[in-house]
């Protein structure tokens, strides 16, 4: 099955809110417990990374790296 970023976002939102049900593309899935939900999240994330649809965040020795650019217009 090909997973989507919508599915990953729905799983991430459910984990963050403590809900066990997710909805995406008109479908609703309810997990038995948080452990099953987090397993599903990891499986979807790993599949998306393997397919190239999701890229691992860049890491530095201080944690995730970000770049902010400011300009004066």
Biopython code that builds the backbone (N, CA, C, O; Angstrom):
import numpy as np
from Bio.PDB.StructureBuilder import StructureBuilder

atoms = [
    (1, "UNK", "N", (0.843, -1.178, 0.000)),
    (1, "UNK", "CA", (0.000, 0.000, 0.000)),
    (1, "UNK", "C", (0.888, 1.240, 0.000)),
    (1, "UNK", "O", (1.858, 1.319, 0.754)),
    (2, "UNK", "N", (0.557, 2.185, -0.831)),
    (2, "UNK", "CA", (1.308, 3.442, -0.882)),
    (2, "UNK", "C", (0.713, 4.417, 0.128)),
    (2, "UNK", "O", (-0.467, 4.761, 0.061)),
    (3, "UNK", "N", (1.545, 4.850, 1.058)),
    (3, "UNK", "CA", (1.090, 5.794, 2.075)),
    (3, "UNK", "C", (1.258, 7.221, 1.575)),
    (3, "UNK", "O", (2.033, 7.478, 0.653)),
    (4, "UNK", "N", (0.530, 8.146, 2.187)),
    (4, "UNK", "CA", (0.581, 9.545, 1.784)),
    (4, "UNK", "C", (1.012, 10.424, 2.955)),
    (4, "UNK", "O", (0.971, 10.010, 4.114)),
    (5, "UNK", "N", (1.423, 11.636, 2.625)),
    (5, "UNK", "CA", (1.785, 12.600, 3.655)),
    (5, "UNK", "C", (0.565, 12.996, 4.493)),
    (5, "UNK", "O", (0.706, 13.360, 5.660)),
    (6, "UNK", "N", (-0.634, 12.924, 3.899)),
    (6, "UNK", "CA", (-1.871, 13.200, 4.653)),
    (6, "UNK", "C", (-2.040, 12.188, 5.779)),
    (6, "UNK", "O", (-2.418, 12.543, 6.895)),
    (7, "UNK", "N", (-1.758, 10.934, 5.477)),
    (7, "UNK", "CA", (-1.868, 9.898, 6.499)),
    (7, "UNK", "C", (-0.865, 10.144, 7.621)),
    (7, "UNK", "O", (-1.202, 10.025, 8.799)),
    (8, "UNK", "N", (0.363, 10.484, 7.254)),
    (8, "UNK", "CA", (1.388, 10.745, 8.253)),
    (8, "UNK", "C", (0.999, 11.938, 9.121)),
    (8, "UNK", "O", (1.166, 11.897, 10.340)),
    (9, "UNK", "N", (0.487, 12.988, 8.511)),
    (9, "UNK", "CA", (0.061, 14.175, 9.261)),
    (9, "UNK", "C", (-1.082, 13.851, 10.207)),
    (9, "UNK", "O", (-1.107, 14.337, 11.338)),
    (10, "UNK", "N", (-2.021, 13.040, 9.761)),
    (10, "UNK", "CA", (-3.149, 12.652, 10.611)),
    (10, "UNK", "C", (-2.667, 11.843, 11.807)),
    (10, "UNK", "O", (-3.136, 12.046, 12.927)),
    (11, "UNK", "N", (-1.740, 10.934, 11.577)),
    (11, "UNK", "CA", (-1.183, 10.132, 12.672)),
    (11, "UNK", "C", (-0.420, 11.017, 13.659)),
    (11, "UNK", "O", (-0.542, 10.856, 14.873)),
    (12, "UNK", "N", (0.359, 11.943, 13.126)),
    (12, "UNK", "CA", (1.136, 12.853, 13.974)),
    (12, "UNK", "C", (0.220, 13.726, 14.829)),
    (12, "UNK", "O", (0.486, 13.936, 16.013)),
    (13, "UNK", "N", (-0.859, 14.235, 14.230)),
    (13, "UNK", "CA", (-1.814, 15.063, 14.968)),
    (13, "UNK", "C", (-2.503, 14.261, 16.069)),
    (13, "UNK", "O", (-2.721, 14.773, 17.167)),
    (14, "UNK", "N", (-2.841, 13.017, 15.779)),
    (14, "UNK", "CA", (-3.498, 12.167, 16.776)),
    (14, "UNK", "C", (-2.564, 11.880, 17.945)),
    (14, "UNK", "O", (-2.989, 11.904, 19.100)),
    (15, "UNK", "N", (-1.306, 11.611, 17.653)),
    (15, "UNK", "CA", (-0.333, 11.357, 18.716)),
    (15, "UNK", "C", (-0.188, 12.593, 19.585)),
    (15, "UNK", "O", (-0.144, 12.493, 20.811)),
    (16, "UNK", "N", (-0.114, 13.756, 18.954)),
    (16, "UNK", "CA", (0.039, 15.006, 19.690)),
    (16, "UNK", "C", (-1.148, 15.350, 20.556)),
    (16, "UNK", "O", (-0.992, 15.965, 21.611)),
    (17, "UNK", "N", (-2.338, 14.960, 20.124)),
    (17, "UNK", "CA", (-3.553, 15.301, 20.870)),
    (17, "UNK", "C", (-4.005, 14.193, 21.820)),
    (17, "UNK", "O", (-4.870, 14.414, 22.668)),
    (18, "UNK", "N", (-3.420, 13.002, 21.677)),
    (18, "UNK", "CA", (-3.824, 11.886, 22.529)),
    (18, "UNK", "C", (-5.039, 11.133, 22.022)),
    (18, "UNK", "O", (-5.544, 10.239, 22.700)),
    (19, "UNK", "N", (-5.514, 11.487, 20.833)),
    (19, "UNK", "CA", (-6.666, 10.790, 20.239)),
    (19, "UNK", "C", (-6.225, 9.457, 19.654)),
    (19, "UNK", "O", (-5.075, 9.302, 19.244)),
    (20, "UNK", "N", (-7.129, 8.509, 19.616)),
    (20, "UNK", "CA", (-6.822, 7.205, 19.025)),
    (20, "UNK", "C", (-7.447, 7.024, 17.647)),
    (20, "UNK", "O", (-7.234, 5.997, 17.003)),
    (21, "UNK", "N", (-8.219, 8.014, 17.187)),
    (21, "UNK", "CA", (-8.864, 7.946, 15.875)),
    (21, "UNK", "C", (-8.260, 8.987, 14.951)),
    (21, "UNK", "O", (-7.940, 10.102, 15.360)),
    (22, "UNK", "N", (-8.112, 8.590, 13.683)),
    (22, "UNK", "CA", (-7.642, 9.528, 12.669)),
    (22, "UNK", "C", (-8.605, 9.499, 11.490)),
    (22, "UNK", "O", (-9.301, 8.510, 11.262)),
    (23, "UNK", "N", (-8.631, 10.597, 10.748)),
    (23, "UNK", "CA", (-9.421, 10.674, 9.523)),
    (23, "UNK", "C", (-8.569, 11.275, 8.425)),
    (23, "UNK", "O", (-7.860, 12.259, 8.637)),
    (24, "UNK", "N", (-8.647, 10.673, 7.249)),
    (24, "UNK", "CA", (-7.965, 11.190, 6.072)),
    (24, "UNK", "C", (-8.682, 10.673, 4.844)),
    (24, "UNK", "O", (-9.123, 9.525, 4.810)),
    (25, "UNK", "N", (-8.797, 11.512, 3.847)),
    (25, "UNK", "CA", (-9.437, 11.145, 2.574)),
    (25, "UNK", "C", (-10.791, 10.460, 2.767)),
    (25, "UNK", "O", (-11.114, 9.518, 2.044)),
    (26, "UNK", "N", (-11.580, 10.921, 3.730)),
    (26, "UNK", "CA", (-12.906, 10.362, 3.964)),
    (26, "UNK", "C", (-12.918, 9.035, 4.701)),
    (26, "UNK", "O", (-13.975, 8.418, 4.831)),
    (27, "UNK", "N", (-11.782, 8.585, 5.180)),
    (27, "UNK", "CA", (-11.691, 7.316, 5.907)),
    (27, "UNK", "C", (-11.415, 7.599, 7.374)),
    (27, "UNK", "O", (-10.736, 8.570, 7.706)),
    (28, "UNK", "N", (-11.938, 6.757, 8.249)),
    (28, "UNK", "CA", (-11.697, 6.901, 9.679)),
    (28, "UNK", "C", (-11.123, 5.588, 10.213)),
    (28, "UNK", "O", (-11.646, 4.506, 9.944)),
    (29, "UNK", "N", (-10.040, 5.713, 10.972)),
    (29, "UNK", "CA", (-9.388, 4.544, 11.570)),
    (29, "UNK", "C", (-9.225, 4.814, 13.055)),
    (29, "UNK", "O", (-8.767, 5.885, 13.454)),
    (30, "UNK", "N", (-9.602, 3.830, 13.876)),
    (30, "UNK", "CA", (-9.429, 3.939, 15.320)),
    (30, "UNK", "C", (-8.464, 2.856, 15.776)),
    (30, "UNK", "O", (-8.655, 1.676, 15.482)),
    (31, "UNK", "N", (-7.430, 3.266, 16.493)),
    (31, "UNK", "CA", (-6.424, 2.338, 17.010)),
    (31, "UNK", "C", (-6.782, 1.911, 18.420)),
    (31, "UNK", "O", (-7.454, 2.652, 19.137)),
    (32, "UNK", "N", (-6.347, 0.730, 18.831)),
    (32, "UNK", "CA", (-6.686, 0.202, 20.154)),
    (32, "UNK", "C", (-6.010, 0.967, 21.274)),
    (32, "UNK", "O", (-6.595, 1.181, 22.335)),
    (33, "UNK", "N", (-4.770, 1.381, 21.030)),
    (33, "UNK", "CA", (-4.022, 2.090, 22.068)),
    (33, "UNK", "C", (-2.939, 2.955, 21.426)),
    (33, "UNK", "O", (-2.719, 2.890, 20.216)),
    (34, "UNK", "N", (-2.274, 3.756, 22.236)),
    (34, "UNK", "CA", (-1.255, 4.673, 21.724)),
    (34, "UNK", "C", (-0.062, 3.922, 21.138)),
    (34, "UNK", "O", (0.580, 4.409, 20.207)),
    (35, "UNK", "N", (0.235, 2.748, 21.672)),
    (35, "UNK", "CA", (1.348, 1.951, 21.137)),
    (35, "UNK", "C", (1.073, 1.554, 19.686)),
    (35, "UNK", "O", (1.969, 1.637, 18.846)),
    (36, "UNK", "N", (-0.149, 1.126, 19.382)),
    (36, "UNK", "CA", (-0.499, 0.774, 18.005)),
    (36, "UNK", "C", (-0.445, 1.998, 17.101)),
    (36, "UNK", "O", (-0.013, 1.911, 15.951)),
    (37, "UNK", "N", (-0.880, 3.129, 17.622)),
    (37, "UNK", "CA", (-0.859, 4.372, 16.849)),
    (37, "UNK", "C", (0.571, 4.785, 16.522)),
    (37, "UNK", "O", (0.861, 5.168, 15.388)),
    (38, "UNK", "N", (1.457, 4.712, 17.492)),
    (38, "UNK", "CA", (2.846, 5.094, 17.237)),
    (38, "UNK", "C", (3.547, 4.094, 16.312)),
    (38, "UNK", "O", (4.412, 4.485, 15.528)),
    (39, "UNK", "N", (3.189, 2.821, 16.393)),
    (39, "UNK", "CA", (3.738, 1.835, 15.453)),
    (39, "UNK", "C", (3.299, 2.156, 14.031)),
    (39, "UNK", "O", (4.096, 2.074, 13.097)),
    (40, "UNK", "N", (2.029, 2.523, 13.868)),
    (40, "UNK", "CA", (1.520, 2.884, 12.545)),
    (40, "UNK", "C", (2.244, 4.123, 12.028)),
    (40, "UNK", "O", (2.601, 4.186, 10.852)),
    (41, "UNK", "N", (2.463, 5.105, 12.895)),
    (41, "UNK", "CA", (3.176, 6.321, 12.516)),
    (41, "UNK", "C", (4.582, 5.989, 12.020)),
    (41, "UNK", "O", (5.002, 6.470, 10.968)),
    (42, "UNK", "N", (5.301, 5.174, 12.771)),
    (42, "UNK", "CA", (6.665, 4.796, 12.380)),
    (42, "UNK", "C", (6.672, 4.030, 11.063)),
    (42, "UNK", "O", (7.552, 4.248, 10.230)),
    (43, "UNK", "N", (5.704, 3.135, 10.862)),
    (43, "UNK", "CA", (5.636, 2.360, 9.634)),
    (43, "UNK", "C", (5.389, 3.276, 8.436)),
    (43, "UNK", "O", (6.060, 3.150, 7.412)),
    (44, "UNK", "N", (4.431, 4.195, 8.556)),
    (44, "UNK", "CA", (4.124, 5.115, 7.460)),
    (44, "UNK", "C", (5.325, 6.017, 7.190)),
    (44, "UNK", "O", (5.699, 6.220, 6.035)),
    (45, "UNK", "N", (5.934, 6.563, 8.252)),
    (45, "UNK", "CA", (7.098, 7.441, 8.089)),
    (45, "UNK", "C", (8.245, 6.708, 7.390)),
    (45, "UNK", "O", (8.866, 7.258, 6.480)),
    (46, "UNK", "N", (8.527, 5.483, 7.804)),
    (46, "UNK", "CA", (9.611, 4.706, 7.192)),
    (46, "UNK", "C", (9.328, 4.398, 5.725)),
    (46, "UNK", "O", (10.236, 4.457, 4.895)),
    (47, "UNK", "N", (8.081, 4.070, 5.398)),
    (47, "UNK", "CA", (7.712, 3.797, 3.999)),
    (47, "UNK", "C", (7.866, 5.049, 3.142)),
    (47, "UNK", "O", (8.365, 4.978, 2.019)),
    (48, "UNK", "N", (7.435, 6.201, 3.673)),
    (48, "UNK", "CA", (7.554, 7.451, 2.926)),
    (48, "UNK", "C", (9.016, 7.832, 2.726)),
    (48, "UNK", "O", (9.390, 8.336, 1.667)),
    (49, "UNK", "N", (9.840, 7.593, 3.739)),
    (49, "UNK", "CA", (11.269, 7.886, 3.605)),
    (49, "UNK", "C", (11.915, 6.944, 2.590)),
    (49, "UNK", "O", (12.756, 7.374, 1.800)),
    (50, "UNK", "N", (11.536, 5.680, 2.602)),
    (50, "UNK", "CA", (12.093, 4.707, 1.663)),
    (50, "UNK", "C", (11.703, 5.028, 0.224)),
    (50, "UNK", "O", (12.473, 4.777, -0.703)),
    (51, "UNK", "N", (10.507, 5.582, 0.037)),
    (51, "UNK", "CA", (10.046, 5.910, -1.315)),
    (51, "UNK", "C", (10.567, 7.258, -1.796)),
    (51, "UNK", "O", (10.429, 7.594, -2.972)),
    (52, "UNK", "N", (11.166, 8.034, -0.891)),
    (52, "UNK", "CA", (11.684, 9.339, -1.270)),
    (52, "UNK", "C", (10.669, 10.464, -1.133)),
    (52, "UNK", "O", (10.977, 11.616, -1.436)),
    (53, "UNK", "N", (9.464, 10.142, -0.681)),
    (53, "UNK", "CA", (8.426, 11.165, -0.515)),
    (53, "UNK", "C", (8.661, 12.006, 0.734)),
    (53, "UNK", "O", (8.093, 13.090, 0.871)),
    (54, "UNK", "N", (9.491, 11.513, 1.642)),
    (54, "UNK", "CA", (9.799, 12.214, 2.886)),
    (54, "UNK", "C", (11.300, 12.153, 3.098)),
    (54, "UNK", "O", (11.910, 11.092, 2.967)),
    (55, "UNK", "N", (11.890, 13.281, 3.424)),
    (55, "UNK", "CA", (13.339, 13.352, 3.612)),
    (55, "UNK", "C", (13.626, 13.532, 5.096)),
    (55, "UNK", "O", (12.954, 14.307, 5.777)),
    (56, "UNK", "N", (14.620, 12.818, 5.590)),
    (56, "UNK", "CA", (15.007, 12.942, 6.999)),
    (56, "UNK", "C", (15.532, 14.352, 7.252)),
    (56, "UNK", "O", (16.237, 14.910, 6.412)),
    (57, "UNK", "N", (15.193, 14.930, 8.403)),
    (57, "UNK", "CA", (15.666, 16.284, 8.708)),
    (57, "UNK", "C", (17.184, 16.305, 8.877)),
    (57, "UNK", "O", (17.791, 15.348, 9.360)),
    (58, "UNK", "N", (17.774, 17.422, 8.466)),
    (58, "UNK", "CA", (19.222, 17.586, 8.623)),
    (58, "UNK", "C", (19.545, 17.748, 10.102)),
    (58, "UNK", "O", (18.870, 18.489, 10.817)),
    (59, "UNK", "N", (20.573, 17.056, 10.550)),
    (59, "UNK", "CA", (20.956, 17.136, 11.960)),
    (59, "UNK", "C", (22.340, 17.762, 12.077)),
    (59, "UNK", "O", (23.217, 17.527, 11.246)),
    (60, "UNK", "N", (22.512, 18.546, 13.105)),
    (60, "UNK", "CA", (23.835, 19.069, 13.423)),
    (60, "UNK", "C", (24.190, 18.580, 14.817)),
    (60, "UNK", "O", (23.417, 17.838, 15.423)),
    (61, "UNK", "N", (25.328, 18.976, 15.329)),
    (61, "UNK", "CA", (25.694, 18.529, 16.669)),
    (61, "UNK", "C", (24.861, 19.217, 17.747)),
    (61, "UNK", "O", (24.979, 18.879, 18.925)),
    (62, "UNK", "N", (24.029, 20.171, 17.363)),
    (62, "UNK", "CA", (23.161, 20.872, 18.312)),
    (62, "UNK", "C", (21.693, 20.502, 18.136)),
    (62, "UNK", "O", (20.826, 21.132, 18.742)),
    (63, "UNK", "N", (21.404, 19.515, 17.337)),
    (63, "UNK", "CA", (20.019, 19.136, 17.082)),
    (63, "UNK", "C", (19.636, 19.477, 15.658)),
    (63, "UNK", "O", (20.507, 19.714, 14.821)),
    (64, "UNK", "N", (18.334, 19.506, 15.369)),
    (64, "UNK", "CA", (17.881, 19.813, 14.007)),
    (64, "UNK", "C", (18.385, 21.183, 13.556)),
    (64, "UNK", "O", (18.378, 22.145, 14.325)),
    (65, "UNK", "N", (18.815, 21.256, 12.312)),
    (65, "UNK", "CA", (19.340, 22.511, 11.777)),
    (65, "UNK", "C", (18.283, 23.207, 10.930)),
    (65, "UNK", "O", (17.587, 22.563, 10.145)),
    (66, "UNK", "N", (18.164, 24.509, 11.088)),
    (66, "UNK", "CA", (17.271, 25.302, 10.254)),
    (66, "UNK", "C", (18.021, 26.543, 9.801)),
    (66, "UNK", "O", (19.024, 26.928, 10.402)),
    (67, "UNK", "N", (17.536, 27.160, 8.752)),
    (67, "UNK", "CA", (18.149, 28.368, 8.223)),
    (67, "UNK", "C", (17.061, 29.396, 8.035)),
    (67, "UNK", "O", (16.031, 29.118, 7.420)),
    (68, "UNK", "N", (17.287, 30.578, 8.560)),
    (68, "UNK", "CA", (16.353, 31.686, 8.397)),
    (68, "UNK", "C", (17.061, 32.797, 7.651)),
    (68, "UNK", "O", (18.190, 33.160, 7.980)),
    (69, "UNK", "N", (16.393, 33.335, 6.645)),
    (69, "UNK", "CA", (16.963, 34.399, 5.852)),
    (69, "UNK", "C", (16.074, 35.624, 5.968)),
    (69, "UNK", "O", (14.863, 35.542, 5.764)),
    (70, "UNK", "N", (16.669, 36.750, 6.292)),
    (70, "UNK", "CA", (15.942, 38.011, 6.381)),
    (70, "UNK", "C", (16.457, 38.939, 5.306)),
    (70, "UNK", "O", (17.639, 38.911, 4.965)),
    (71, "UNK", "N", (15.584, 39.751, 4.777)),
    (71, "UNK", "CA", (16.024, 40.759, 3.810)),
    (71, "UNK", "C", (15.279, 42.057, 4.069)),
    (71, "UNK", "O", (14.170, 42.059, 4.605)),
    (72, "UNK", "N", (15.897, 43.144, 3.686)),
    (72, "UNK", "CA", (15.265, 44.453, 3.811)),
    (72, "UNK", "C", (14.827, 44.882, 2.423)),
    (72, "UNK", "O", (15.649, 45.168, 1.553)),
    (73, "UNK", "N", (13.557, 44.920, 2.239)),
    (73, "UNK", "CA", (13.026, 45.312, 0.927)),
    (73, "UNK", "C", (12.539, 46.736, 0.956)),
    (73, "UNK", "O", (12.058, 47.244, -0.056)),
]
sb = StructureBuilder()
sb.init_structure("model")
sb.init_model(0)
sb.init_chain("A")
sb.init_seg("    ")
for serial, (resi, resn, name, xyz) in enumerate(atoms, 1):
    if name == "N":
        sb.init_residue(resn, " ", resi, " ")
    sb.init_atom(name, np.array(xyz, "f"), 0.0, 1.0, " ", f" {name:<3s}", serial, name[0])
structure = sb.get_structure()
